[in-house]
Amino acid sequence: MKLQKFKDVVLNYKVVFFDAYGVLKKHNGAIEGVKEMLDFLLEENIQFYIITNDASRSPELLAEAYHKEGIDTIKAENIVSSAMMAESFLKENISPGNKVAYLGRKSSEFYIKNAELIPVKIEEDSEYNYAELGAIMLFDDSGYDFKQGINCTLNAIRSTNIPVIVANPDLIYPVNDKDTAIAIGSLANMFEAVSDRKFFKFGKPFESIFQFGFNMVNAKQKIEKRDIVMVGDTLDTDIIGANNFGIDTVLVLSGSTLANQAEKLIKDKNIHPNYICNSVLD
């Protein structure tokens, strides 16, 4: 397995797409040295965007979390969130003024309100209100104990034929450097199975989020797919999604893919990044 220096790799591109967890930050905050790395990119006139499945907060609040750690180069306009795509789906498919029941943090209401819809916490909904719902949203697990809402969500899904939108398809999320927990994507798969329905899912590994990001970049500067590289720590989401979209990929060994497992995982899963780096700090 050949390792390369991250700075040598990115100099070949005009735009870098970053995953967040395991690449720029961990459970306890931003990885030390990320600010200097982003400054280096801007000095080289290389633009960057964060492609994230974090549907827990607005792009402004996601950027603000970095600002609190002194990384002010990350702006809301640098965030490409799966929830932004879910919001677009709502705008295109649900008439303004309808209610949307959601499972997730209250801060996720931002995306429902932005679509001119009325958010209703799923735990506060009941059977007599089902007829008023225009959609059901499964948002995020970040800092949110969704156990109470599981049965409420299942009953709402089984009792209606309205769209069910999954704004974060992640199966697990990191609790600390060693432990993980079940994420909303795993619940969504369970709900699909027991309700015998298919949901609308947005985020990595689906190609649509990379297309969404690509369109955002092209609204500012004209680029081709060959001008972009995606940097992620997970083969099953970051790397395969970007591979399928047709952009180059960098697997970093600073997150969920460990250095002593990487070569075997790449072979077993048959998911091949263009480059492998220890981290974005190289």
C-alpha contacts under 8 A as a table, 3 or more apart, distances in Angstrom:
res1	aa1	res2	aa2	distance
1	M	263	E	6.29
2	K	276	I	6.96
3	L	275	Y	7.40
3	L	276	I	5.27
3	L	277	C	5.29
3	L	278	N	7.10
4	Q	8	D	7.54
4	Q	9	V	7.39
4	Q	275	Y	6.88
4	Q	276	I	6.15
4	Q	277	C	5.24
4	Q	278	N	7.87
5	K	8	D	5.39
5	K	9	V	6.53
5	K	277	C	6.07
5	K	278	N	7.85
5	K	282	D	5.28
6	F	9	V	5.12
6	F	10	V	6.31
6	F	277	C	5.97
6	F	279	S	7.04
6	F	280	V	5.59
6	F	281	L	6.98
6	F	282	D	5.26
7	K	10	V	5.43
7	K	11	L	6.43
7	K	280	V	7.67
7	K	281	L	7.94
7	K	282	D	6.42
8	D	11	L	5.72
8	D	12	N	7.64
9	V	12	N	5.96
9	V	13	Y	7.91
9	V	275	Y	7.88
10	V	13	Y	5.48
10	V	16	V	7.35
10	V	229	V	7.56
11	L	14	K	7.77
11	L	44	E	7.77
11	L	46	I	7.92
12	N	227	D	7.91
13	Y	16	V	7.19
13	Y	46	I	7.14
13	Y	226	R	7.76
13	Y	227	D	4.98
13	Y	228	I	5.78
13	Y	229	V	6.72
14	K	45	N	7.41
14	K	46	I	4.92
14	K	47	Q	6.36
14	K	227	D	5.25
14	K	228	I	6.27
15	V	46	I	5.48
15	V	47	Q	4.72
15	V	48	F	5.48
15	V	49	Y	7.80
15	V	227	D	6.24
15	V	228	I	4.83
15	V	229	V	6.66
16	V	46	I	7.23
16	V	47	Q	6.31
16	V	48	F	4.64
16	V	49	Y	6.40
16	V	228	I	5.70
16	V	229	V	5.15
16	V	230	M	5.99
16	V	231	V	7.24
17	F	48	F	5.81
17	F	49	Y	4.98
17	F	50	I	5.72
17	F	51	I	6.19
17	F	228	I	7.13
17	F	229	V	6.11
17	F	230	M	4.56
17	F	231	V	6.03
18	F	23	V	7.18
18	F	24	L	7.69
18	F	48	F	7.27
18	F	49	Y	6.13
18	F	50	I	4.70
18	F	51	I	5.82
18	F	230	M	5.97
18	F	231	V	4.88
18	F	232	G	6.31
19	D	22	G	7.65
19	D	23	V	6.05
19	D	24	L	7.28
19	D	50	I	5.76
19	D	51	I	5.37
19	D	52	T	5.86
19	D	230	M	7.79
19	D	231	V	6.16
19	D	232	G	5.06
19	D	233	D	7.49
19	D	238	D	7.01
20	A	23	V	5.45
20	A	24	L	5.11
20	A	25	K	6.01
20	A	50	I	6.45
20	A	51	I	7.27
20	A	52	T	6.24
20	A	232	G	7.93
21	Y	24	L	6.16
21	Y	25	K	5.11
21	Y	26	K	5.45
21	Y	27	H	7.63
21	Y	255	G	7.18
22	G	25	K	5.75
22	G	26	K	5.59
22	G	232	G	7.66
22	G	233	D	5.95
22	G	254	S	5.65
22	G	255	G	3.75
22	G	256	S	6.49
23	V	26	K	7.77
23	V	31	I	7.88
23	V	231	V	7.58
23	V	232	G	6.29
23	V	233	D	6.35
23	V	252	V	7.04
23	V	254	S	6.35
23	V	255	G	6.44
23	V	279	S	7.07
23	V	280	V	6.93
24	L	30	A	5.92
24	L	31	I	5.75
24	L	34	V	6.23
24	L	280	V	7.87
25	K	28	N	7.67
25	K	29	G	5.42
25	K	30	A	3.91
25	K	31	I	4.86
26	K	29	G	5.37
26	K	30	A	6.18
26	K	31	I	6.62
26	K	176	N	7.85
26	K	177	D	7.84
26	K	255	G	7.92
27	H	174	P	6.57
27	H	175	V	6.31
27	H	176	N	5.63
27	H	177	D	7.42
28	N	176	N	7.60
29	G	69	E	7.80
30	A	34	V	7.16
30	A	66	Y	7.13
30	A	69	E	7.10
31	I	34	V	5.88
32	E	35	K	7.59
33	G	36	E	5.44
33	G	37	M	6.39
33	G	281	L	6.44
34	V	37	M	4.99
34	V	38	L	6.21
34	V	280	V	7.53
34	V	281	L	6.85
35	K	38	L	5.27
35	K	39	D	6.21
35	K	70	G	7.70
35	K	71	I	5.47
35	K	73	T	7.73
36	E	39	D	5.00
36	E	40	F	6.20
37	M	40	F	5.05
37	M	41	L	6.49
37	M	280	V	7.30
37	M	281	L	6.43
38	L	41	L	5.07
38	L	42	L	6.41
38	L	73	T	7.31
39	D	42	L	5.22
39	D	43	E	6.17
39	D	73	T	7.53
40	F	43	E	5.07
40	F	44	E	6.32
41	L	44	E	5.12
41	L	45	N	6.25
41	L	46	I	4.98
41	L	47	Q	6.88
41	L	48	F	7.81
42	L	45	N	4.78
42	L	46	I	5.42
42	L	47	Q	6.46
43	E	46	I	7.51
48	F	78	N	6.79
49	Y	78	N	4.58
49	Y	79	I	5.84
49	Y	80	V	6.83
49	Y	213	G	7.93
50	I	78	N	6.08
50	I	79	I	4.98
50	I	80	V	5.82
50	I	81	S	7.92
51	I	79	I	6.51
51	I	80	V	4.87
51	I	81	S	6.10
51	I	82	S	7.99
51	I	209	I	7.70
51	I	210	F	7.74
51	I	213	G	7.40
52	T	79	I	7.50
52	T	80	V	6.23
52	T	81	S	5.00
52	T	82	S	6.41
52	T	203	G	7.31
52	T	204	K	7.62
53	N	81	S	5.79
53	N	82	S	5.00
53	N	83	A	7.36
53	N	167	A	7.33
53	N	168	N	5.16
53	N	169	P	7.28
53	N	170	D	7.18
53	N	203	G	5.42
53	N	204	K	6.58
54	D	57	R	7.37
54	D	81	S	6.32
54	D	82	S	6.85
54	D	83	A	7.35
54	D	140	D	6.93
54	D	142	S	7.95
54	D	168	N	6.55
55	A	58	S	7.66
55	A	81	S	6.71
55	A	82	S	6.40
55	A	83	A	4.92
55	A	108	S	6.62
55	A	139	F	5.59
55	A	140	D	5.44
55	A	167	A	6.01
55	A	168	N	6.10
56	S	104	G	7.25
56	S	105	R	6.14
56	S	107	S	6.37
56	S	108	S	5.11
56	S	139	F	6.53
56	S	140	D	5.26
56	S	141	D	7.35
56	S	142	S	6.24
57	R	60	E	7.96
57	R	61	L	5.91
57	R	62	L	6.20
57	R	107	S	5.34
57	R	108	S	5.21
57	R	110	F	7.39
58	S	61	L	5.25
58	S	62	L	6.21
58	S	107	S	7.40
58	S	108	S	6.96
58	S	110	F	6.29
58	S	111	Y	7.27
59	P	62	L	4.98
59	P	63	A	6.08
59	P	76	A	4.87
59	P	77	E	7.53
59	P	79	I	5.89
59	P	80	V	7.84
59	P	81	S	7.36
60	E	63	A	5.21
60	E	64	E	6.08
60	E	75	K	7.38
60	E	76	A	4.80
61	L	64	E	4.83
61	L	65	A	6.35
61	L	76	A	7.90
62	L	65	A	5.44
62	L	66	Y	7.19
62	L	76	A	7.31
62	L	79	I	7.83
63	A	66	Y	5.40
63	A	67	H	6.47
63	A	74	I	5.90
63	A	75	K	5.45
63	A	76	A	5.38
63	A	79	I	7.47
64	E	67	H	4.80
64	E	68	K	6.29
64	E	75	K	7.95
65	A	68	K	5.39
65	A	69	E	7.03
66	Y	69	E	5.27
66	Y	70	G	6.63
66	Y	71	I	5.23
66	Y	72	D	6.80
66	Y	74	I	6.92
67	H	70	G	5.00
67	H	71	I	4.88
67	H	72	D	4.81
67	H	74	I	7.50
68	K	71	I	7.32
71	I	74	I	6.42
72	D	75	K	7.07
74	I	78	N	6.14
75	K	78	N	5.28
75	K	79	I	7.17
76	A	79	I	5.43
77	E	80	V	7.88
80	V	84	M	7.12
80	V	209	I	7.83
80	V	212	F	7.74
80	V	213	G	6.08
81	S	84	M	5.26
81	S	85	M	7.10
81	S	203	G	7.42
81	S	209	I	7.95
82	S	85	M	5.28
82	S	86	A	6.48
82	S	167	A	5.65
82	S	168	N	6.39
82	S	202	F	5.39
82	S	203	G	4.46
82	S	204	K	7.74
82	S	209	I	6.63
83	A	86	A	4.79
83	A	87	E	6.06
83	A	111	Y	6.95
83	A	139	F	7.57
83	A	167	A	5.00
83	A	168	N	7.27
83	A	202	F	7.36
83	A	203	G	7.88
84	M	87	E	5.01
84	M	88	S	6.35
84	M	111	Y	7.08
85	M	88	S	4.99
85	M	89	F	6.31
85	M	167	A	7.84
85	M	202	F	6.43
85	M	203	G	7.90
85	M	209	I	7.34
85	M	212	F	7.61
86	A	89	F	5.03
86	A	90	L	6.36
86	A	111	Y	7.89
86	A	165	I	6.86
86	A	166	V	7.54
86	A	167	A	5.78
86	A	202	F	6.40
87	E	90	L	5.08
87	E	91	K	6.32
87	E	111	Y	5.45
87	E	112	I	6.56
87	E	114	N	7.37
87	E	115	A	6.18
88	S	91	K	5.10
88	S	92	E	6.24
88	S	115	A	7.53
89	F	92	E	5.19
89	F	93	N	5.99
89	F	94	I	7.96
90	L	93	N	5.28
90	L	94	I	5.20
90	L	112	I	7.62
90	L	115	A	6.25
91	K	94	I	6.00
91	K	95	S	7.35
91	K	96	P	7.68
91	K	115	A	5.17
91	K	116	E	7.77
94	I	98	N	7.12
94	I	134	G	6.26
94	I	135	A	7.49
95	S	98	N	6.17
95	S	117	L	7.84
95	S	134	G	7.86
96	P	115	A	7.11
96	P	116	E	5.14
96	P	117	L	5.36
97	G	116	E	6.21
97	G	117	L	4.88
97	G	118	I	6.25
98	N	117	L	5.35
98	N	118	I	6.03
98	N	132	E	7.17
98	N	133	L	6.46
98	N	134	G	5.44
99	K	117	L	5.90
99	K	118	I	4.49
99	K	119	P	5.86
99	K	120	V	6.66
99	K	132	E	6.37
99	K	133	L	4.87
99	K	134	G	5.59
99	K	135	A	7.24
100	V	112	I	7.21
100	V	117	L	6.77
100	V	118	I	5.94
100	V	119	P	5.04
100	V	120	V	5.90
100	V	133	L	5.63
100	V	134	G	5.66
100	V	135	A	4.96
100	V	136	I	5.59
100	V	137	M	6.97
101	A	119	P	6.00
101	A	120	V	4.58
101	A	121	K	5.60
101	A	122	I	5.14
101	A	125	D	7.35
101	A	133	L	6.81
101	A	135	A	6.58
101	A	136	I	4.88
101	A	137	M	6.24
102	Y	119	P	7.00
102	Y	120	V	6.25
102	Y	121	K	5.28
102	Y	122	I	5.21
102	Y	136	I	5.63
102	Y	137	M	4.49
102	Y	138	L	5.80
102	Y	139	F	6.95
103	L	121	K	6.45
103	L	122	I	5.67
103	L	123	E	7.89
103	L	137	M	6.34
103	L	138	L	5.04
103	L	139	F	5.98
103	L	140	D	7.57
103	L	146	F	7.02
103	L	149	G	6.68
103	L	153	T	7.19
104	G	108	S	6.81
104	G	121	K	7.92
104	G	138	L	6.60
104	G	139	F	5.09
104	G	140	D	5.23
104	G	141	D	6.32
104	G	144	Y	6.41
104	G	146	F	6.73
105	R	108	S	5.53
105	R	109	E	7.70
105	R	139	F	7.55
105	R	140	D	6.94
105	R	141	D	7.52
105	R	142	S	7.72
105	R	143	G	7.63
105	R	144	Y	5.81
106	K	109	E	5.60
106	K	121	K	7.87
107	S	110	F	6.19
108	S	111	Y	6.14
108	S	112	I	7.65
108	S	139	F	6.84
109	E	112	I	5.24
109	E	113	K	6.16
109	E	119	P	6.01
110	F	113	K	5.29
110	F	114	N	5.99
111	Y	114	N	5.04
111	Y	115	A	6.48
112	I	115	A	5.24
112	I	116	E	6.76
112	I	117	L	5.49
112	I	118	I	6.66
112	I	119	P	6.01
113	K	116	E	5.00
113	K	117	L	5.20
113	K	118	I	6.19
113	K	119	P	6.84
114	N	117	L	7.34
120	V	124	E	7.00
120	V	125	D	6.89
121	K	124	E	5.39
121	K	125	D	6.65
122	I	125	D	5.19
122	I	149	G	6.37
122	I	152	C	6.33
122	I	153	T	6.25
123	E	126	S	7.92
123	E	148	Q	7.14
123	E	149	G	5.23
123	E	152	C	6.00
123	E	153	T	7.81
125	D	129	N	6.44
125	D	130	Y	7.80
125	D	152	C	7.80
126	S	129	N	5.61
126	S	130	Y	6.94
126	S	152	C	7.83
127	E	130	Y	5.45
127	E	156	A	7.40
128	Y	131	A	7.16
129	N	132	E	5.48
129	N	133	L	7.09
130	Y	133	L	5.46
130	Y	156	A	6.82
130	Y	159	S	7.41
130	Y	160	T	6.92
131	A	160	T	7.86
133	L	136	I	7.55
133	L	162	I	7.59
134	G	162	I	6.22
134	G	163	P	7.53
135	A	162	I	5.33
135	A	163	P	5.05
135	A	164	V	5.98
135	A	165	I	7.49
136	I	157	I	7.54
136	I	162	I	7.26
136	I	163	P	6.36
136	I	164	V	4.76
136	I	165	I	6.20
137	M	164	V	5.87
137	M	165	I	4.84
137	M	166	V	6.06
137	M	167	A	7.19
138	L	164	V	7.57
138	L	165	I	6.15
138	L	166	V	4.85
138	L	167	A	6.05
138	L	168	N	7.45
138	L	184	I	6.97
138	L	188	A	7.47
139	F	166	V	6.38
139	F	167	A	5.06
139	F	168	N	6.09
139	F	184	I	7.24
140	D	144	Y	7.60
140	D	167	A	7.25
140	D	168	N	6.13
140	D	183	A	7.47
140	D	184	I	5.86
141	D	144	Y	5.11
141	D	145	D	7.00
141	D	146	F	6.99
141	D	183	A	5.89
141	D	184	I	5.93
145	D	148	Q	7.38
146	F	149	G	5.39
146	F	150	I	6.50
147	K	150	I	5.50
148	Q	151	N	7.31
148	Q	152	C	7.76
149	G	152	C	5.10
149	G	153	T	5.95
150	I	153	T	5.20
150	I	154	L	6.23
151	N	154	L	4.98
151	N	155	N	6.10
152	C	155	N	5.33
152	C	156	A	6.23
153	T	156	A	5.12
153	T	157	I	6.17
154	L	157	I	5.15
154	L	158	R	6.16
154	L	191	F	6.36
154	L	195	S	7.80
155	N	158	R	5.14
155	N	159	S	5.93
156	A	159	S	5.18
156	A	160	T	6.29
157	I	160	T	5.60
157	I	161	N	7.33
157	I	162	I	7.89
157	I	164	V	7.41
157	I	191	F	7.93
157	I	195	S	7.17
158	R	161	N	7.75
158	R	195	S	5.80
163	P	199	F	6.94
163	P	200	F	7.29
164	V	199	F	5.17
164	V	200	F	6.18
165	I	199	F	5.90
165	I	200	F	4.75
165	I	201	K	5.94
165	I	202	F	7.90
166	V	169	P	6.37
166	V	185	G	7.37
166	V	188	A	7.05
166	V	199	F	6.91
166	V	200	F	6.03
166	V	201	K	4.65
166	V	202	F	6.27
167	A	201	K	6.32
167	A	202	F	5.41
167	A	203	G	6.89
168	N	184	I	6.68
168	N	185	G	6.14
168	N	201	K	7.43
168	N	202	F	6.50
168	N	203	G	6.12
169	P	184	I	6.73
169	P	185	G	4.04
169	P	186	S	7.55
169	P	188	A	7.68
169	P	201	K	6.59
169	P	202	F	6.86
169	P	203	G	6.42
169	P	204	K	7.24
170	D	173	Y	7.23
170	D	183	A	6.04
170	D	184	I	6.63
170	D	185	G	4.75
170	D	186	S	7.15
170	D	204	K	7.93
171	L	182	I	6.22
171	L	183	A	4.97
171	L	184	I	6.57
171	L	185	G	4.66
171	L	186	S	4.62
172	I	180	T	6.31
172	I	181	A	5.45
172	I	182	I	4.62
172	I	183	A	4.45
172	I	184	I	7.80
172	I	185	G	7.61
172	I	186	S	7.30
173	Y	180	T	5.47
173	Y	181	A	5.55
173	Y	182	I	6.63
173	Y	183	A	5.85
174	P	177	D	7.11
174	P	178	K	7.83
174	P	179	D	6.16
174	P	180	T	4.41
174	P	181	A	6.50
175	V	178	K	7.65
175	V	179	D	5.49
175	V	180	T	5.13
175	V	181	A	6.51
176	N	179	D	5.44
176	N	180	T	7.11
182	I	186	S	6.49
182	I	187	L	7.91
183	A	186	S	5.74
183	A	187	L	6.98
184	I	187	L	5.04
184	I	188	A	6.15
185	G	188	A	4.92
185	G	189	N	6.31
186	S	189	N	5.19
186	S	190	M	6.38
187	L	190	M	5.01
187	L	191	F	6.11
188	A	191	F	5.02
188	A	192	E	6.11
189	N	192	E	5.09
189	N	193	A	6.26
190	M	193	A	5.14
190	M	194	V	6.29
191	F	194	V	5.39
191	F	195	S	5.90
192	E	195	S	5.34
192	E	196	D	5.57
192	E	197	R	5.12
192	E	198	K	5.98
192	E	199	F	6.99
193	A	196	D	5.23
193	A	197	R	7.08
202	F	206	F	6.84
202	F	208	S	7.39
202	F	209	I	6.92
203	G	206	F	5.83
203	G	208	S	7.37
203	G	209	I	5.41
204	K	207	E	7.16
204	K	209	I	6.52
204	K	237	T	5.20
204	K	238	D	6.31
204	K	241	G	6.16
205	P	236	D	6.89
205	P	237	T	4.14
205	P	238	D	6.18
205	P	239	I	7.97
205	P	240	I	6.57
205	P	241	G	4.26
205	P	242	A	7.67
206	F	209	I	6.36
206	F	210	F	7.80
206	F	237	T	7.94
206	F	241	G	5.69
207	E	210	F	5.41
207	E	211	Q	6.41
207	E	241	G	5.57
207	E	242	A	6.95
207	E	244	N	6.65
207	E	245	F	5.42
208	S	211	Q	4.95
208	S	212	F	6.05
209	I	212	F	4.86
209	I	213	G	6.20
210	F	213	G	5.02
210	F	214	F	5.97
210	F	241	G	7.75
210	F	242	A	6.82
210	F	245	F	6.79
211	Q	214	F	4.87
211	Q	215	N	6.09
211	Q	245	F	7.53
212	F	215	N	5.23
212	F	216	M	6.35
213	G	216	M	5.01
213	G	217	V	6.30
214	F	217	V	5.22
214	F	218	N	6.22
214	F	225	K	7.94
215	N	218	N	5.06
215	N	219	A	6.19
216	M	219	A	5.25
216	M	220	K	7.08
217	V	220	K	5.46
217	V	221	Q	6.12
217	V	222	K	7.57
217	V	223	I	7.66
218	N	221	Q	4.88
218	N	222	K	4.94
218	N	223	I	6.20
219	A	222	K	7.45
223	I	227	D	6.24
224	E	227	D	5.43
224	E	228	I	7.46
225	K	228	I	5.61
225	K	246	G	6.82
225	K	247	I	5.56
226	R	229	V	7.79
226	R	247	I	6.18
226	R	248	D	7.20
228	I	247	I	6.16
228	I	248	D	6.73
229	V	247	I	6.04
229	V	248	D	4.78
229	V	249	T	5.36
229	V	250	V	7.08
230	M	238	D	7.41
230	M	239	I	7.45
230	M	242	A	6.49
230	M	247	I	7.06
230	M	248	D	6.25
230	M	249	T	4.70
230	M	250	V	6.08
231	V	238	D	7.33
231	V	239	I	7.78
231	V	249	T	5.89
231	V	250	V	4.67
231	V	251	L	6.10
231	V	252	V	7.03
232	G	235	L	7.77
232	G	238	D	5.19
232	G	239	I	6.50
232	G	249	T	7.72
232	G	250	V	6.36
232	G	251	L	5.36
232	G	252	V	6.05
233	D	238	D	6.99
233	D	239	I	7.98
233	D	251	L	5.45
233	D	252	V	5.03
233	D	253	L	6.21
233	D	254	S	6.81
233	D	255	G	5.36
233	D	256	S	5.84
233	D	257	T	5.84
234	T	237	T	5.79
234	T	238	D	5.54
234	T	239	I	6.49
234	T	251	L	7.23
234	T	255	G	7.72
234	T	256	S	6.08
234	T	257	T	6.03
235	L	238	D	5.95
235	L	239	I	4.78
235	L	240	I	6.00
235	L	251	L	7.47
235	L	257	T	7.73
235	L	266	I	7.59
235	L	271	I	6.47
236	D	239	I	6.48
236	D	240	I	5.74
236	D	241	G	7.63
236	D	271	I	7.81
237	T	240	I	5.82
237	T	241	G	5.68
238	D	241	G	5.56
238	D	242	A	6.23
239	I	242	A	5.33
239	I	243	N	5.94
239	I	249	T	6.07
239	I	250	V	7.49
239	I	251	L	7.03
239	I	271	I	7.31
239	I	272	H	7.61
239	I	273	P	6.30
240	I	243	N	4.90
240	I	244	N	6.01
240	I	271	I	6.20
240	I	272	H	7.87
241	G	244	N	5.25
241	G	245	F	6.28
242	A	245	F	4.95
242	A	246	G	6.22
242	A	247	I	5.62
242	A	248	D	7.05
242	A	249	T	6.69
243	N	246	G	5.14
243	N	247	I	5.82
243	N	248	D	6.60
243	N	249	T	6.88
243	N	273	P	7.69
244	N	247	I	7.79
248	D	273	P	7.41
248	D	274	N	6.03
249	T	273	P	5.13
249	T	274	N	5.26
249	T	275	Y	6.42
250	V	273	P	5.73
250	V	274	N	6.04
250	V	275	Y	4.70
250	V	276	I	5.55
250	V	277	C	6.97
251	L	273	P	6.02
251	L	275	Y	6.30
251	L	276	I	4.80
251	L	277	C	6.29
252	V	255	G	7.21
252	V	257	T	7.61
252	V	276	I	5.89
252	V	277	C	4.88
252	V	278	N	5.36
252	V	279	S	5.00
252	V	280	V	7.11
253	L	256	S	7.40
253	L	257	T	5.56
253	L	258	L	5.51
253	L	259	A	5.63
253	L	262	A	7.82
253	L	276	I	7.70
253	L	277	C	6.52
253	L	278	N	4.87
253	L	279	S	5.94
254	S	257	T	7.29
254	S	258	L	7.22
254	S	278	N	6.33
254	S	279	S	5.42
255	G	258	L	6.91
257	T	261	Q	6.84
257	T	262	A	6.01
258	L	261	Q	5.33
258	L	262	A	5.92
259	A	262	A	5.35
259	A	263	E	7.91
259	A	278	N	7.86
260	N	263	E	7.49
261	Q	264	K	5.66
261	Q	265	L	6.10
262	A	265	L	5.16
262	A	266	I	6.06
263	E	266	I	5.28
263	E	267	K	6.37
264	K	267	K	5.17
264	K	268	D	5.97
265	L	268	D	5.05
265	L	269	K	5.78
265	L	270	N	7.86
266	I	269	K	5.46
266	I	270	N	5.53
266	I	271	I	5.36
266	I	272	H	5.96
267	K	270	N	5.02
267	K	271	I	7.16
267	K	272	H	7.95
273	P	276	I	6.87
277	C	280	V	7.26
277	C	282	D	7.54
278	N	282	D	6.97
279	S	282	D	6.00
